[in-house]
Amino acid sequence: VQVVESGGGLVQFGGSLRLSCAASGFTFSRYAMSWYRQAPGKERELVAGILGMGGSSDYSDSVKGRFTISRDNAKNSVYLQMNSLQPEDTAVYYCYVPRWARWGQGTQVTVSS
């Protein structure tokens, strides 16, 4: 089981970024996927999650209404569209497969004020 994130970078306050996570080694469509983030000096926190076939999703209160998680089961990929970014969103973002407790290497998102 492997997941690889991409799409991080530096963005200005109010800007947008789209993170991607490519998964392999399992039947992707069957399983839930999640995005977490970890800011400097803080614990890793759940940002968003999405179920497998049904695609139902949920979000932390801090990103609800600004971030959208989605998946393309044909491409074995999950995405995180981040809009109206704020400096508080600066963190390393991780893709996570709950079924196997597998993390990606993370991708840095930095929001300048």
Backbone torsions as a table, in degrees:
resi	resn	phi	psi	omega
1	VAL	NA	128.3	-178.9
2	GLN	-145.0	141.9	173.5
3	VAL	-133.7	139.0	-177.4
4	VAL	-131.5	121.1	-179.5
5	GLU	-90.7	156.0	173.3
6	SER	-155.5	165.7	173.2
7	GLY	105.6	-3.5	178.0
8	GLY	-70.6	173.5	178.8
9	GLY	164.1	-166.9	179.3
10	LEU	-102.5	131.1	-178.1
11	VAL	-141.2	151.3	178.9
12	GLN	-81.3	159.0	175.8
13	PHE	-49.5	131.3	179.8
14	GLY	87.0	-4.8	-178.1
15	GLY	-82.3	-174.5	-176.7
16	SER	-132.2	152.4	172.5
17	LEU	-145.3	152.7	174.1
18	ARG	-123.3	118.8	176.6
19	LEU	-92.8	146.1	176.8
20	SER	-123.9	150.4	176.5
21	CYS	-137.1	116.2	178.2
22	ALA	-96.8	125.8	-175.9
23	ALA	-110.2	150.9	176.8
24	SER	-153.4	160.5	175.0
25	GLY	92.7	3.3	177.6
26	PHE	-155.7	168.2	179.7
27	THR	-78.7	92.0	-167.3
28	PHE	-55.0	-44.4	-171.2
29	SER	-63.0	-19.2	-174.2
30	ARG	-82.5	-17.0	-165.3
31	TYR	-121.6	148.8	175.7
32	ALA	-67.1	152.4	176.4
33	MET	-132.3	154.0	-177.8
34	SER	-138.6	156.9	168.6
35	TRP	-117.4	133.4	173.9
36	TYR	-121.3	167.1	172.7
37	ARG	-144.9	154.6	178.0
38	GLN	-138.2	116.2	176.9
39	ALA	-89.4	158.0	-179.9
40	PRO	-55.7	128.2	177.5
41	GLY	77.2	5.6	-178.7
42	LYS	-121.3	163.5	177.5
43	GLU	-77.4	156.2	176.3
44	ARG	-67.7	136.5	-177.6
45	GLU	-130.0	148.6	177.3
46	LEU	-73.3	130.9	178.8
47	VAL	-101.3	-49.6	-176.2
48	ALA	-159.9	153.8	177.0
49	GLY	-141.8	154.3	-179.8
50	ILE	-142.2	136.2	-179.9
51	LEU	-74.5	174.7	-177.3
52	GLY	-73.0	-105.9	-172.5
53	MET	-58.9	-40.1	-175.0
54	GLY	-73.4	-29.0	175.9
55	GLY	77.1	7.7	178.3
56	SER	-63.5	140.5	-174.4
57	SER	-129.2	163.7	177.5
58	ASP	-148.6	158.6	-172.8
59	TYR	-138.8	153.5	169.7
60	SER	-70.2	154.8	-178.9
61	ASP	-61.0	-30.8	-175.7
62	SER	-69.4	-19.9	-177.7
63	VAL	-119.3	-6.4	-176.9
64	LYS	-57.9	131.3	-178.8
65	GLY	89.7	-12.8	179.6
66	ARG	-115.1	-34.4	-177.8
67	PHE	-108.1	148.3	176.2
68	THR	-134.1	123.9	174.6
69	ILE	-95.9	140.6	178.2
70	SER	-148.3	167.8	179.2
71	ARG	-143.4	151.5	173.6
72	ASP	-123.1	100.2	-175.3
73	ASN	-67.1	-25.4	177.5
74	ALA	-69.9	-25.9	-179.7
75	LYS	-105.8	5.4	-178.9
76	ASN	51.2	45.2	-175.1
77	SER	-136.0	148.9	173.6
78	VAL	-126.0	147.4	-173.3
79	TYR	-128.1	156.9	172.4
80	LEU	-133.2	106.1	175.4
81	GLN	-87.0	121.2	-175.6
82	MET	-116.9	116.6	179.5
83	ASN	-115.8	164.2	178.8
84	SER	49.4	47.9	-176.0
85	LEU	-66.1	144.5	-178.0
86	GLN	-124.2	158.0	177.8
87	PRO	-54.9	-31.1	179.2
88	GLU	-66.8	-14.0	177.3
89	ASP	-82.9	-5.9	178.6
90	THR	-61.5	123.1	-176.1
91	ALA	-176.5	170.3	165.5
92	VAL	-89.5	127.6	-178.2
93	TYR	-102.5	132.8	-176.1
94	TYR	-120.9	139.3	169.8
95	CYS	-89.4	143.2	-174.0
96	TYR	-141.8	136.8	176.3
97	VAL	-107.4	100.6	-174.6
98	PRO	-58.2	-36.3	-174.6
99	ARG	-59.4	-37.1	-178.1
100	TRP	-114.3	7.5	-179.7
101	ALA	50.5	45.2	-176.2
102	ARG	-108.3	130.9	179.8
103	TRP	-106.2	151.3	167.6
104	GLY	-83.8	-178.2	-177.5
105	GLN	-82.0	-14.4	178.4
106	GLY	94.1	154.6	175.5
107	THR	-137.8	134.1	-174.3
108	GLN	-81.3	131.4	171.6
109	VAL	-119.5	124.5	179.6
110	THR	-124.9	125.1	-179.1
111	VAL	-112.2	119.3	-179.6
112	SER	-90.9	146.1	-177.9
113	SER	-91.6	NA	NA
